[in-house]
Structure formats: C-alpha cells, structure tokens
Amino acid sequence: MNPGPAEHGLRWMADAYAISFTLTLAEGLSPYELLCRVGAEERHIVPLTRSAAYELLLRDEEDHISDLDFLDWEDEATVARLTGAGFLPAPPETIVRAGSAAGWAYALEESHCHTGAHLAALSERGRAFCVHRDAKGFSRVDHARHGEAVTSFEPGLPHLTNGAPAEAALGFVHSGDEPGDVAFLRFLEDGLGIRLSREEAEADLPAAAFT
C-alpha cells in the first residue's frame, strides 16, 4: 500500500515517534556535513536503518551481539566498524541519522536532542530548525540563521520564548487543537516545501553514535 499524503511530509513523525523525537533541518548542507558539524568523525559514520539504531540504543552492554536482528555477528569487519564507531559494545547515549531533501539536510534522533546544541553551526549556510518533543510530551522549536540563534519557543506558550517571538521571526502562530509540534511540522512542510516519506526516513541513512 502506498503511503498517504501525510506520510510524504513531516507530520507523520509525531505519530511514528510517539514517545519522543528530534527533527533537525539544516539548509545547504549534506547529511555528512551535518553529522560532522555536530561532532561526528566522517570515518565513524555508518549506514543504519531506524530499526537497527533502535536496537543498538535499547541493548544492554552485557547482551551478546547475536541478539541484534540486523547484524550478522560473525561478520567481523562490520562488528569491528560498529565497535570502532562507538555503537558497540555499550549502547551510545544517542544515535543521529541524517539524510537530505529539497536542498536541506535533516537529522533524526529517537529521544535525545544532541543536534539542538549545534544549531548555530548548522545554520552557517542559511537556516536551521530543530523540533524536539520530550518523553513528557513537551515540545520545543529552535531556529538559527547564518550562524546566529534567532528564537527558541514552545508552540502555544509564547511566554516561554527566548529570543524573537515566533510570529515575528518566522510568521508562525499556533492556533487550534493541533499539538504544537505537529502544527510546526505542518508549517515547515508548507513554508519550506520539504516532503520526506516515512519509508525513506526509516531506511538506511548515514548515522553517528554519541556518548
């Protein structure tokens, strides 16, 4: 079955990552440039699906690597590469996977927000956005432009804004019953014209581990 229109945009992330997620967008960068700007070494970037990254994050260090469904544990070269890159034997704190769409690099994290701390560096060629929902259901949007932080806000809670108001900085006003992060993802879809399918985002993407 082909995915519906909503699964070709960005809003699907709010359902697919039901507990917590981070989406970061950086204008004019490649996926590898994005990962390197948030602290990855290019030689330690490996392709991973979302399900493989999730397995690595959830495992205990004591678990045998044969328990990993995505990995042939007898493939010594692959095991050595994952170990050298920090994915094994201990689970990393977070895994950032990156891709590209419509002239933007995007990064996905399952629960943490590692990329958010590097947003100014990610915006040196234009604009960068970070949308984060934590495990308690709170969401926050950060925006930087040409190397400078512009605004950080919780959609629907303007009194918690740091920097320029979202309406002035971006023309974004949250109204209606839609969750704040979903409303902003819709705003990015419409404003930036980014169409990212769930199938693409969950397939193999360049990934880096961070501890």
Summary of the structure (lengths in Angstrom):
residues: 211
radius of gyration: 17.3
end to end distance: 38.1
largest distance: 55.9
contacts: 662
relative contact order: 0.24
helix: 33%
strand: 27%
